[in-house]
Amino acid sequence: QVQLVESGGGLVQPGGSLRVSCVASRSILSLNIMNWYRQAPGKERELVAGVSGGGNRNYADSVKGRFTISRDIAKNTVYLQMNSLTPEDTAVYYCNARTNGDSYWGQGTQVTVSS
């Protein structure tokens, strides 16, 4: 069992930056992969970025070059640094952890990009 708690969402102007965090209840090295997903109103949830236990990272094409996923192993925390934000990035951002066939989700944090 893994509990995930996101934080750091909020309102930001277009072109601005924001960092969201996800704290896991156990060592993230014990997890196969940790992901950030997002879901905008009326749209399906989509994968934004992921980092494997070995440190390999992947990104959706829509965020490559703007978003960076990172982790602090000592703090059991995964971050998503978001730069050059646009209104199209507005969504609830969810942390997801996968291990041994199980999938766990956080409660989500709202990110709103608006002037």
C-alpha positions in Angstrom: 0.0 0.0 0.0 1.2 3.5 -0.9 -0.3 6.8 0.1 0.5 9.8 -2.1 -0.1 13.4 -1.2 0.2 16.2 -3.8 0.7 19.8 -3.1 1.9 23.0 -4.8 -0.9 23.7 -7.2 -2.4 27.1 -7.6 -3.1 30.0 -10.0 -0.4 31.2 -12.3 -0.3 33.6 -15.2 0.5 32.4 -18.7 4.3 32.1 -19.2 4.8 31.6 -15.5 6.2 28.6 -13.6 4.9 26.3 -10.9 6.3 23.3 -9.1 4.0 20.5 -7.7 5.1 17.9 -5.3 4.1 14.4 -4.4 5.1 12.8 -1.1 4.9 9.0 -0.9 4.4 7.0 2.3 7.3 4.7 1.6 10.6 4.8 -0.3 10.1 5.7 -3.9 13.0 3.4 -4.8 10.6 0.5 -3.9 8.2 1.7 -6.7 8.6 0.6 -10.3 7.6 4.0 -11.6 6.1 7.3 -10.5 4.1 9.4 -12.8 2.3 12.7 -13.1 -1.0 12.7 -14.9 -3.4 15.5 -15.5 -7.1 15.8 -16.3 -8.7 18.9 -17.7 -12.5 19.6 -17.6 -14.2 17.4 -20.1 -11.1 15.6 -21.1 -9.6 12.2 -20.3 -6.8 11.8 -17.9 -3.4 11.9 -19.7 0.1 11.0 -18.7 2.4 14.0 -18.4 5.7 12.6 -17.2 7.2 9.6 -15.4 10.3 8.5 -13.7 11.3 4.9 -13.2 13.0 3.5 -10.1 16.2 3.5 -12.1 15.8 7.2 -12.9 14.7 7.0 -16.5 12.4 9.8 -17.4 9.7 10.2 -20.1 7.5 13.1 -21.1 4.4 13.7 -23.1 5.2 15.6 -26.4 3.0 18.5 -25.3 5.3 19.2 -22.3 8.7 18.3 -23.5 11.2 21.1 -23.0 8.8 22.9 -20.6 8.2 20.4 -17.7 10.8 18.5 -15.7 10.2 15.6 -13.4 12.6 15.0 -10.6 12.8 13.2 -7.3 14.3 13.5 -3.8 14.8 10.0 -2.7 15.6 11.0 0.9 12.3 12.8 1.1 10.3 10.2 -0.8 9.1 13.0 -3.0 8.7 13.5 -6.7 8.4 16.9 -8.2 7.0 18.3 -11.5 8.6 21.6 -12.4 6.4 23.4 -15.0 7.7 26.3 -17.0 6.2 28.4 -19.8 2.7 27.5 -18.7 -0.2 28.1 -21.0 -4.0 28.0 -20.4 -4.0 24.6 -22.0 -2.0 23.3 -19.0 -4.9 24.0 -16.7 -5.9 20.8 -15.1 -6.0 18.7 -11.9 -2.6 17.1 -11.6 -2.4 13.6 -10.1 0.5 11.7 -8.8 0.5 8.0 -9.6 2.7 5.2 -8.3 3.0 1.7 -9.8 4.5 -1.4 -8.3 4.0 -5.1 -8.7 0.9 -4.7 -10.8 -0.7 -2.3 -8.4 -1.5 1.4 -9.1 -2.0 4.1 -6.5 -3.3 7.7 -6.9 -3.1 10.9 -4.9 -6.0 13.2 -4.5 -4.8 15.7 -7.1 -3.9 19.3 -7.0 -5.4 22.0 -9.2 -3.3 24.0 -11.5 -4.9 27.0 -13.2 -3.2 29.1 -15.8 -5.0 32.3 -16.4 -4.4 36.0 -16.6 
